[in-house]
Amino acid sequence: MVDRLPSSSEPKPETDVLGCDASELAQVHRIFRWLYRELPLLIREVGDGDRDRAAIVGDYAKIDFYALHLHHESEDLVLWDRLTSRAPACALHVEQMRAQHAEVAAQLAVLEPLLPPWRESADAAQRDAFATGVERLRDTLFAHLGEEEEKIVPVAAEMLSQQEWDRMGEHALQSMQASRKELPRDIMSLQLGMMLATIPEDERAAWTRANLPVPVRILYTLLLKRRYDRAMAELYPDRPIPAMT
């Protein structure tokens, strides 16, 4: 469960230059919309007693839950205190975001204990209860993402420095690196592959050159792309991968 993090004792800008490129958040949100649109469908497709398939889908459900916890934790750490300090008119919207994060965390706290027994048994009744909970979470999350894009992102783009905004990504990356051995699949290759999948194919090469350092591009080409492709083939063994754009 994601708890509200302590208020920052230093809400002052980390640089004198306010204003940042917050467009990356829309890209991250596209990934979450894809993940939580697809997850209940994948769960409901698992046959009664098919423990092998339940194990595969269950692994990705665990990663999806982890990613959502981490995303909200990063926002809690960076955004809310700074916005209420620098843009008091945004305080009501910030409290709304805090409340929505708490609701998502509460739903995850109910859902996550349902995963291991279903993953182990592949029981149809447990499957349907789990999928229904994921659908409820999906609806809550989708409403939150839209309101955050409308009410928070424009203010954050004006009131945070680029260094401050980038702290969200840095925090997420550090946390993923620390947790990767505890997760059932390679989250780093999944994250990068999904980020690239949100970019239209005719724009992907330019985006990659502009946003990924050369060593990361080489690593993705030589190793991570194969891992990502293998993961998607595992999730969708008999049909094309649904588009993320």
N, C-alpha and C positions, 0 to 999 in steps of 0.2 A: 504494500500500500504506500502511496506517495503522501508523505506528511508535508504540511506547510513548513517551509524552511525558515529559520530565524531571519528577522529583518536585518538588512545590511546596516552597519553602523556608519558607513561612508557612502551615502547615495549620490555624492557629488560625481560629476563626470570624470572618467579616467583620462580624458584628454580635453583640451579646450574647444575642440571642434565637434559640435553636435551635428547629427545627421548620419544616416547609415543606409546601406542597401539591404532592405529587409525582404527582398523578393524571394530569397531562398526558402523562406517559410512556406510560401505557397507550393513550392516543389515538394517539401517534406510532407505537407498536408495531402498532396496528391497520392503520395505513397500510402499514408494512413487510410485514405479513402479506399484505395485499391485493396489493401490488406483486409480491412474490416468489411468490405463488400464481398470479398471472395471467401473469407474464413468460414462463415456459417454455411455457405454452399458446399465447401469441401467437407465440412463435418457431416452434413446431412447425406452426402453421397456415400459415406462409409457404410458398408453392409453390416448387418447384424452379425456379430461374432468375428468380423474380419479384423483380428488384432494387429496384423501386419500393417494394414492401411491406417488403422487408428493410431498406431505408433508414429507413422510418418506425419500424418496431419497433426497429431498431438505435439510433435516436436516443433512444428512451425507455429502452432497456437502459443506455445510457451515463449517463443521468440517474439511474436507479435505483442504479447502482454508485456514482456520485458521492455520492448522498444517504446511502448506507450508510456509506461512508468517513467522511463528515462527522459523521454521528450518533455513530459510535464515537469519533471524534476528540474530540468535545465531551464525551462521558462520560469519556474518558481524562484530559482536562484538568481536569475539575471533581470527579469522584466519588472515584476510588480512593485517592489519598493522604489525603484528608480522612477517609474511612471507616476506613481502617486506623489512623489516628492517634486517632480519637475512639471507635471501637468495635472494639478489638483482637479481640474474639470473632468479628468479621466478616472477619478477615484471610484465612481459608481460602476463604471465598466470593469475596472480592475477587480472590485469585489465580486462582480458577476463571474469573472473568469476564475477567481479563487473558488467560488462556490461550485462552478462546473467541474473544475479539477477534482474537488472533493467528491462530487457525485460519481465521476469516472472511477476514482480510486475505490469508492465504496462498492461499485458494481464489480470491479476487478477482484476485490476481496471476497465476494460471493462466488465469482466464476472460477478463480484459480484452484480452489479445492475440488472442484468438479472434474478437473482435467485428469489427474492421475487414475482415479477409478475407472473412468471411461476408457482411457488409453489402455489400461490393463485388460478390461473385459470386452470392450467394443459392444457393450449391451445397447440395444436399440433405444430403450427408454432413457438410459443415461445420456446417450447421444442426443436425443431430441431435447432433453432438458438443458444440456450444455449449449446446443445450437440456439435455443430460444434465448438463453442468457446473453450469448454473443450478439444476437440480433438486437436485443435491448441496449446493450452497450454501444453497438454500431449507431443506433438512432441518436442516442445521447451524444456520442462523439461527433457525429456529422453536424448536428445543430451547433455544438461548441466551436468546431473548426470554422464554420461560416461566420459566426459572430466575432470570433477572434480576428479573422481576416478583415472584417468590416470595421470593427471598433478599436482594435488594438494596434494592428500593423501600421496604419498611417501615422499614429501618434508616436509609436516606437521609432519609425523612420526619421522623425524630426528630433526626438528627445534623447536618443542614445547615440553615443559615438560608435564608429565602426569597431573599435577595439572592444567596447562593451558588448555589442551585438555578437561579435565573433566568439565571445566567451561561451555562448550556448553550445556552439559546435565543438569547441575545445573540451568543454565538460563532458559532452556526450561521447566524444572520441576516447577520452581518457577512461571513462567508465566502461565503455565497450571493450577496450583493451584489457582492463582489469578483470572483466567478467567472462571473457570469451571461452575460457576453459570450463566454465560452469554451464555453458549453453550447449544444446544438442547439435547445433550446426554452426558453420563459420559465419558469424554475424557480420564480419567486416566485408566479406565478398558479397553477401546479400545486400548490405547497405549501399555499397558502391554500385552494384549492378542495378538496383532499383532506382537509384538516383539517375543513372544513365538512361534507364528505360522510360523515365518521365520526359526526356528530351526528344522532340521529334527527330526521326532518323536523319533527315537532311541537315539538322543543326547540331547533331551529336558530336561530330569531329571538332567543330569550332568551339563548342562548349567545353569539351575535354581539354583542348589546348589552353583555353582561357582560365580554367578552374582547377585543373589537376597538375601538380608538379610532375616533372619528367619521371622521377623515380616511381611515383604512384602509377603513372600511365604504363610504365614498363611492367611493373608488378601485376597490374590488372591484365595486361595483354598476355603475359607469360603464365599466370597462375589463377588469379581471382576470377577472371571471366569464365574459365572452365568450371570452377566451383559453382559459380552462379548458374551457368547453363545446366549443370548437373542437378542443382537444387530445383530449378524450374521444371526440368524433365521429370523429376521425382514427384513433384506436386501435380503436374499435368501430363501423365504418361501417355494419354490417348487422345489428346486434343491440343490445339494451339494455345499458347499462353494468352490470356486476356490482356488487352492493351492497357497501359497505365496512363496514357496521355489523354 
